[in-house]
Amino acid sequence: MTIAKGPRPWSIWVFAALFLIAALNRLVLGLASLPVQQEIYQLMIPWEGWNRDWTIVALSAVFSIAFIPVAWIFLFAASPARILVTCMGAIKLINLPGMVQAASAVGWAVSWHYWLEPALTAAALICLFVPQSNQWFKGRRDEAKDTFS
């Protein structure tokens, strides 16, 4: 993979910012309420070993993993990363009612902070498919074809 040359469109900058802010929001909310987050993880992944430390590790891993597709998209204009982010974001948004139910089941009051991450994720996904982004990704594909010809 080669690093994409030239300026990134505004939509790619906004995507990267919104996606990383959403990931940071998840990390901060999880760390601020570790016992509740631990119970949520216990409901999602039944395992007797969930404790405070493993909850912090899981939250940190989820936060770190968010950087990978952002780097692929921002640095390399990788279309497969755009598809991956779209699929995972769609799954997150589709699963939102179940997550609200799980949070309510363990006594977590669902405040506006909880809705911030899905809203930022949806806005970030929209930014990936505006005309400027489509042209940028298409330009990278055309450039790659010329390179290997």
FITI-401148 format. One record per residue: residue in one letter; x, y, z of N, C-alpha, C in turn. Coordinates in steps of 0.02 Angstrom, whole numbers, plus 50000, padded with zeros to 5 digits. Last residue first. Example, Ala and Ser with C-alpha at 12.3 -4.5 7.8 and 13.67 -1.06 7.14 Angstrom:
2
S506424988850354506844994750357506455000250394 A506604971650390506154977550390506604983550390 
***
This chain:
149
S499974995549274499894994349202500564993749168 F500054999249405500194992349389500144990749315 T499705012849405500335010749433500525003749410 D498415013349356498945016149315499635013749339 K497735007949464497725004449400498295006849356 A497945017849560498235011249571498255007249506 E497185028249506497905029249513498255022449522 D495915022849521496175024249454496935025049455 R495845022449661495805016249622496095017249552 R495915036049691496445031649716496435025049678 G494725040549634495365042949608495945038649630 K493815034349720493845032349650494505034549618 F494055041549838494175034249836494235031849764 W493675054349791494345053149818494515045749816 Q492335052549756492825054449705493535053049728 N491805049449883491755044649828492265046249774 S492055061549950492385055349971492375050249916 Q491215070149878491935071549882492325065249902 P489895064549898490225064549832490975065749834 V489895054250048489715060450012490105060649947 F490265043150120489915042150057489655048550025 L490855046450240491225041850195490895041250126 C489895053750307490465057350277490855052850229 I489105043550357488835047750304489405051450269 L489945038950458489795034650401489515038650343 A489905049950545490535048050514490425043650453 A488555049450584488805055250547489465053750512 A488575037250653488145038150595488375044050552 T489485040450756489625034950709489215035750646 L488785050450824489425052050793489615046750741 A487695042650869487585048550826488225050450789 P488295032850950487955030950888487835036750841 E488885042251049489285037751007488915035450945 L487775048751109488275052551073488675047951026 W486985041251190486745042251121487265045851078 Y487625042151312487565035651280487375036351206 H487455055251347488125052951331488105046351294 W486125056251385486305058751319487005056551299 S485915040551474485885047751467486085049851396 V485265027651550485465029251482485365036751472 A485855021151695485395026251669485665028451601 W486015004651724486375010351698485875015251669 G485504992551767485384998551807485765004651785 V485564981851687486044982051742486004988451782 A484554984651596484494978551637484984978651695 S485014995751527484464996651574484404990651621 A485984989351448486194994551495485654995751548 A485154981051372485664978151416485884983151468 Q484394990751303484054985951347484554982851396 V485404996651229485025000751277484674996251327 M485764985751150486244988551197485904992951250 G484604983951075484824978651120485324981151171 P484584995951000484054994451048484244988951098 L485844994350924485754999550975485174998051023 N486074986250818486074983150884485934988150940 I486144995150713485584990450715485504987350785 L487355001450745486735005350745486115000850747 K488264990850732488204994550795487544998250799 I488064987550598487904982650649487814986050717 A488554999450541487844997550531487634992450584 G489894998650578489475004150603488735002550596 M490274987250506490304987150579489894992850610 C490044991950373489714985850399489704985850476 T490895003250369490175003850356489804997950385 V492144997650391491885002550439491125003350431 L492224989550275492254986650342491954991350394 I492204999150173491674994150176491644991050246 R493375005850204492745009550203492165004750208 A494294995850185494194998450253493545002350257 P494234994150046494004988750091493894991150162 S494795006750003494075005449996493834999550039 A495955016650075495795009650063495045008550061 A496795027950084496165028250045495945021150027 F497865028350170497925024350109497325024750063 L497555037250278498225036950248498245033750179 F496165035750301496465042350297497145042150262 I495935021650299495555026250257495925032750247 W496885016650389496825013850321496475018650274 A496585024350503497245024850470497205022250399 V495305019650529495405026750516496075027850481 P495525006150556495185008050494495245015450478 I496345008450679496575004650621496185006550558 F495715014950785496225018550747496415014950682 A494905005750848494585010950807495085014750764 I495734998450927495524995450864495195000650819 S495815006351042496395005650997496205003050929 F494535004351098494765010951079495335010651029 V494574990651121494064993351076494265000251053 A495634990351214495684986951150495184989651099 S495094997451321495685000051287495774996751219 L494044988751358493894995651336494484998651298 A494814977351393494324977051338494154984051312 V495554982451502495894979851443495424979751383 I494504985551590494944990951566495314988651503 T494044972551610493594977551582493994983351554 W495114966551672494914964251605494434969151571 D495084973851795495654974151750495474972051679 R493834970351853493994977351837494554977851786 N493324955151770493464959151830493644966251807 W492774940151710492724947451703492854950651770 G492804926251719493414929951734493364937451728 E491704919751674491754920751746492354925051766 W490754925551542491404922951562491484924551636 P489764930151412489754926551476490434923251490 I489704944451342490164938751336490184935251403 M488624952751381488794951751310489214945551299 L488624952151520488014950351483488174948751410 Q489914956751544489724950051568489094947651533 Y489834969551493490264964651459490084957551480 I488974974551592488754974451522489174969451483 E489784973451705489154969651702488904969151630 Q490784982651668490954975651681490334971251677 Q490064994351667490334991851604490524984451611 V489804995451804489244994651758489494991851692 P491114997051854490694991451876490104990051829 L491575008951779491865002251770491414996551795 S491245022251727490775017751761490995010551751 A492295028451666491945032151718491465027751757 L492645019551567493095020351624492765023951681 G491545021351480491675014851510492125015351571 L491665034851444491065032551479491185025851514 V492935034251380492835038451439492215036151479 L492675025251272493195023851322493075027751386 R491665031851201491545025151229492045023551284 N492355043551166491755043951208491615037151241 L493315038351080493525041351143492945041951192 A492475034450975492865029351011493105032051078 A491995047050937491525041850959491885036450999 I493195052850896492835055750954492335050750981 L493475044850785493915044450843493605047650905 F492405048650701492495041650719492935040950782 L492615062450687492005059950718492085052750742 A493895062850622493775066150686493165063250722 A493665055450504494185053350552494055056450620 F492615063150444492525056050461493015054050515 V493285075250423492725075050470492585067850491 W494235071050327494445074050391493895073550443 I493345067150229493795062150258494065064650324 S492725079050195492315073650222492755068250254 W493705087050137493455088850204493075083050235 P494925076350057494325080550057494085081850129 R496685078050070496085074150085495485078850081 P497875082049942497465083849999496865079250008 G499165070049895498685075349885498265076749946 K499235052149904499535058749894498985063949884 A499165038850015498795043049968499105049949965 I500475027350024500105032850057499785037250004 T500225011049962500575017349961500145022649994 M500424994150000500005000050000500445006250000 
***
